[in-house]
């Protein structure tokens, strides 16, 4: 499941880049604060929380967005940070509770690093989400 | 002893034949000496279809994988080059893949890469611009004549991308699905982490067969001989993602400290695991990882009656070239038993 916004909404934001930018300035602090507090968000600007069991994959030391690496310890902890549970062990477990649990199987394209620090919410509204060719 | 006729058989053709395939990883060069790579490769070349060259294993600096792979290609060995996402961003990955292809290296094993915290440069900046799955996709895109940017490549590199899976690390239920994702992304062969716990591997393969993956992609099971009790304990405790059962450690401890005895026991355990893996349905072959112990491969191959598929393919090709091919016929006879057993399993 990838988020899609009605074309007229997308079109509106695309036609008004300055308004979009102004809105982003207002929204960004709230988005950053709330997602950071709840999910440990790293502000990659291309949120896929809902597809990874509401677990931020950017918390992985290797920033893996398509699944766990081969180094997960037998107790499910991270090979790099042994005090932390593997992000993907949590993601896989939590995704089972979601009605759209199949979303975890979608191939995630390479990250667009130029969007780091921008508002993922505004990016979705403006149709700048998940359009990257992999 | 099988004599291999000098008809080159590519790794891809060996996999396509449906015969059991054997690959082997050699240690990459720790220094600028090409002869060291060649020496290690010669210890294993007659027993395998292709030789893997790792890319800065465990985050410890070695000779570049593409150069070691090119040295092997020059020797007439089909190399499988490991490519990791740890040290290179998407530009470097693409140029390395193109460069490798230009040097005759087409088999690329796409890995995320061990993190550098366990290596010799723990303070380096981790790159991880892509992950292993996106790297498989990248190799596939290059192969079809495009850069990641969409720009056309002329001529496109003739790459044969593969991927790995580790059935021995949590989340266990997700591992077969991750394998499926990698196959969807374009992986054409799979090599697994070292198997010591055959039960867990069999459970993994059962799920893989349910998903029908064994019919879409050849899967090579990883196996390795342990050289000492110390090595077994090290792998169990210090190498994340490795599962070494206590029985293996205990057997190695019981073998004692005498070199010949413990090495013999290590090879015996390895051969036993190979025998048990032969009962697992859906495998296309084996991937040996004799960590810095390439000398053991000949012994394992002879005790476990392993033969590279290319020996049989080349022999039958040579036999059809010459009307009466006694050499070819003998090879078929020699391995007939082994072959039929694997064929029955796959059916």
Interface residues (C-beta under 8 A of the other chain):
Chain A: X61 X62 X63 X64 X65 X66 X67 X68 X69 X70 X71 X72 X73 X74 X75 X76 X79 X80 X86 X88 X89 X92 X93 X104 X105 X107 X108 X109 X110 X111 X113 X133 X134
Chain B: X85 X86 X90 X112 X113 X114 X115 X117 X118 X126 X128 X129 X130 X131 X132 X133 X134 X137 X138 X141 X148 X150 X164 X165 X166 X169 X170 X171 X173 X174 X177 X178 X180 X181 X184 X185 X193 X240 X241 X243
